[in-house]
Amino acid sequence: MAQRSARKFDFSATQILDEKNFEETTGKQATFVKFFAPWCGHCKKLAPTWDSLAEKVDAEMGGNVKIATVDCTVIARTSRKPA
């Protein structure tokens, strides 16, 4: 798993994506990715809900769907990739 950047979020149930594992992770299976900035108020509000979603999806889907995050202030190039 990628090293977490310094931030106030606790994404313990989510997979942290970076430039090294983004393509591999999202290419293997369905992955729901939250692109966030640590200074963003909306991102801060969503953080607990996102972590709860990750826990529920993991429990109910048995790892068939990944919930992940990309810190756009650290991984700028990945966050600008077209879908």
Residue pairs with C-beta under 8 A, 6 or more apart in sequence:
1 15
1 16
2 16
2 17
2 18
2 20
2 21
3 16
4 11
4 16
5 38
5 71
5 73
5 74
7 38
7 71
8 38
8 44
9 36
9 38
9 43
9 44
9 47
9 69
10 47
10 51
11 47
11 50
11 51
11 54
11 69
12 51
13 51
13 52
13 54
13 55
13 58
13 67
14 34
14 50
14 51
14 54
14 67
14 68
14 69
15 25
15 31
15 66
15 67
15 68
15 69
16 68
16 69
16 71
17 25
17 26
17 33
17 68
17 69
17 70
17 75
17 78
18 70
18 74
18 75
18 78
19 75
19 77
19 78
22 70
22 75
22 78
25 31
25 66
25 68
26 33
26 68
29 64
29 65
29 66
30 64
30 65
30 66
31 65
31 66
31 67
31 68
32 53
32 57
32 65
32 66
32 67
32 68
33 68
33 69
33 70
34 43
34 46
34 50
34 67
34 68
34 69
34 70
35 69
35 70
35 72
35 79
36 43
36 46
36 47
36 69
36 70
36 71
36 72
37 43
37 71
37 72
37 73
38 44
38 71
38 73
39 73
50 67
50 69
53 67
54 67
57 65
57 67
58 67
70 78
70 79
72 79
